[in-house]
Amino acid sequence: MRQVEILLVEDSEPDILLTLEAFEEARVPNRLHVARDGVEALRFLRSEGEYADAPRPDLILLDINMPRKNGLEVLREIKADPALGSIPVLMLTTSQADDDVRHSYERHASGYMVKPVGFENFLHAIRAFEDFWLTFVRFPPRV
């Protein structure tokens, strides 16, 4: 299994640390990169500025509620960009709002996952994520 490049787009430092710890605990073979808001995520994806050498992610984990540019706006820009549109985007958020779910899928999200509460529940979700996304899914070739 090749190492998977994952971009986590998340503004909450506790959620970032929890995700990093859960991935480490689950022993997911990946490189997890972090962008702390939508503007930073798009700079990473477009290899701009300090991200000139950033790898193309195989998968994006995208929060919805963020400053400067929210996840739905970022998702719209990713899917409208021919160079980025084929990257699978999994919404990983605390929002359970039906409108957020619908808008995510309308903008071509690959999935929508509500962040579980508590480390054990989150770890279980990351293991399920690993079982599906990193075992069975084939990602588009890196360009």
C-alpha positions as CSV (number, residue, x, y, z in Angstrom):
1,M,0.0,0.0,0.0
2,R,1.5,3.4,-1.0
3,Q,1.5,6.2,1.4
4,V,-1.6,8.4,1.0
5,E,-1.3,12.2,0.9
6,I,-4.2,13.7,3.0
7,L,-4.9,17.4,3.4
8,L,-6.9,18.2,6.6
9,V,-8.6,21.6,6.4
10,E,-9.5,22.4,9.9
11,D,-9.4,25.6,12.0
12,S,-9.9,24.1,15.5
13,E,-6.5,23.3,17.1
14,P,-8.0,20.7,19.4
15,D,-9.7,19.0,16.4
16,I,-6.4,19.0,14.5
17,L,-4.6,17.4,17.4
18,L,-7.3,14.9,17.9
19,T,-7.2,14.0,14.2
20,L,-3.4,13.7,14.2
21,E,-3.5,11.5,17.3
22,A,-6.3,9.3,15.9
23,F,-4.5,8.7,12.6
24,E,-1.3,7.9,14.5
25,E,-3.2,5.5,16.9
26,A,-5.0,3.9,13.9
27,R,-1.6,3.5,12.2
28,V,-3.0,4.8,8.9
29,P,-0.1,4.9,6.3
30,N,-0.3,8.5,5.3
31,R,1.2,11.9,5.3
32,L,-1.3,14.3,6.9
33,H,-0.9,17.9,5.9
34,V,-2.9,20.7,7.7
35,A,-4.4,23.9,6.4
36,R,-6.1,26.0,9.1
37,D,-8.7,27.8,6.9
38,G,-10.1,27.8,3.4
39,V,-7.7,30.4,2.0
40,E,-4.7,28.5,3.2
41,A,-6.1,25.2,1.8
42,L,-6.5,26.7,-1.7
43,R,-2.9,28.1,-1.5
44,F,-1.7,24.6,-0.6
45,L,-3.7,23.0,-3.4
46,R,-2.5,25.5,-5.9
47,S,1.1,25.3,-4.7
48,E,1.3,29.0,-4.0
49,G,3.8,30.9,-1.9
50,E,5.1,28.9,1.0
51,Y,3.3,25.8,-0.5
52,A,5.2,25.8,-3.8
53,D,6.5,22.3,-3.0
54,A,3.3,21.0,-1.5
55,P,2.3,17.5,-2.7
56,R,-1.0,17.0,-4.5
57,P,-3.3,15.4,-2.0
58,D,-5.0,12.0,-2.7
59,L,-7.8,13.0,-0.4
60,I,-9.1,16.2,1.3
61,L,-10.8,16.2,4.7
62,L,-12.7,19.4,4.8
63,D,-14.4,21.2,7.7
64,I,-17.4,23.4,6.9
65,N,-17.3,26.1,9.5
66,M,-14.0,28.1,9.1
67,P,-12.9,31.7,9.0
68,R,-12.0,33.6,5.8
69,K,-13.5,31.0,3.5
70,N,-15.8,28.3,4.6
71,G,-15.7,24.6,3.5
72,L,-18.6,24.9,1.1
73,E,-16.9,27.8,-0.7
74,V,-13.6,25.8,-0.8
75,L,-15.4,22.7,-2.1
76,R,-17.0,24.8,-4.9
77,E,-13.6,26.2,-5.9
78,I,-11.9,22.7,-5.8
79,K,-14.6,21.1,-8.0
80,A,-14.7,24.0,-10.5
81,D,-10.9,23.8,-11.0
82,P,-9.9,21.2,-13.7
83,A,-6.6,20.7,-12.0
84,L,-8.2,19.9,-8.7
85,G,-11.7,18.6,-9.4
86,S,-10.7,14.9,-9.4
87,I,-9.4,14.9,-5.8
88,P,-12.0,13.2,-3.5
89,V,-13.2,15.6,-0.8
90,L,-14.7,14.2,2.4
91,M,-16.6,16.7,4.5
92,L,-15.5,16.2,8.1
93,T,-17.5,18.5,10.3
94,T,-19.6,18.9,13.5
95,S,-22.5,20.2,11.5
96,Q,-25.5,17.9,11.2
97,A,-27.6,20.5,9.4
98,D,-29.5,19.0,6.5
99,D,-28.7,22.1,4.4
100,D,-24.9,21.6,4.9
101,V,-25.3,17.9,3.9
102,R,-27.3,18.8,0.8
103,H,-25.1,21.7,-0.2
104,S,-22.0,19.5,0.2
105,Y,-23.3,16.8,-2.1
106,E,-24.6,19.4,-4.6
107,R,-21.0,20.7,-4.8
108,H,-19.8,17.1,-5.5
109,A,-18.4,16.1,-2.1
110,S,-17.4,12.5,-2.1
111,G,-18.9,11.9,1.4
112,Y,-20.1,13.7,4.5
113,M,-18.9,12.6,8.0
114,V,-20.1,14.1,11.2
115,K,-17.2,14.2,13.7
116,P,-18.0,11.8,16.6
117,V,-17.7,13.2,20.2
118,G,-14.9,11.7,22.3
119,F,-11.5,10.2,21.4
120,E,-12.6,6.6,21.4
121,N,-15.6,7.3,19.1
122,F,-13.4,9.5,16.9
123,L,-10.7,6.7,16.7
124,H,-13.4,4.2,15.7
125,A,-14.5,6.5,12.9
126,I,-10.9,7.0,11.7
127,R,-10.4,3.2,11.7
128,A,-13.6,2.9,9.6
129,F,-12.4,5.7,7.4
130,E,-9.1,3.8,6.9
131,D,-10.9,0.5,6.2
132,F,-12.8,2.0,3.4
133,W,-10.8,5.0,2.0
134,L,-7.3,3.6,2.4
135,T,-8.0,-0.1,1.8
136,F,-10.6,-0.3,-0.9
137,V,-10.7,3.0,-2.7
138,R,-8.4,3.6,-5.7
139,F,-7.4,7.3,-6.0
140,P,-6.8,9.2,-9.2
141,P,-3.2,9.0,-10.4
142,R,-1.0,11.9,-9.2
143,V,-0.3,14.4,-11.9
